Amino acid sequence: MTNDGFKETRRTMERAIRRLNALEYAMLLAAAFFALAGGAVVAFLLAPAGISFRVSWAVASLLLFLIPAAGVARREAGKERRAGDIDKERRNDEANGGR
């Protein structure tokens, strides 16, 4: 087998990775936009109560962006931890002769 097939596979994988990175950034920008828009709605609803629009908009926008981000980060950390536990169990099974 020649390396030509691997070059084409590598090129295809790099293109797919670039496209996924672009999609990831687009989703991040959309999330930031919706957090800002949602913060503006919350600030508009709180304005009659005498709360500063700018301050409430900033706080609400940050909360609407950071709380879901923290949830995603926590979920991903749990996935990595479970994957590490599975790898550890697999290594233990192999060390014990597959028992």
C-alpha positions, 0 to 999 in steps of 0.5 A: 500500500502506498502513502497516496491513500493516506494523504487523501484521507489526511486531507479529507480529515483536515477539511472535516476538522476545519468545517467542524471548527467553523460550525463550533464558532458559529454556534458559539456566536449564536449562543452569545447573540441569544444571550445578549438578546435574552438579557435585553428582554430581561432588562426590559422587563425589569426596567419598570421596577427601577432597575438600571437597564444597562446593569441588568442587561449585562448581568442577565446576559452573563448569566444566560451565557455562563450558566449553560456553559458551566452545565456543558463543561460539567457534563463533559468533565463527567464523560471524561471521568467515566471514560477514564474509569472504563479505561482503568477497569479494562487495564485491570481486567487485562492485568488479571488475565481477563477475569 
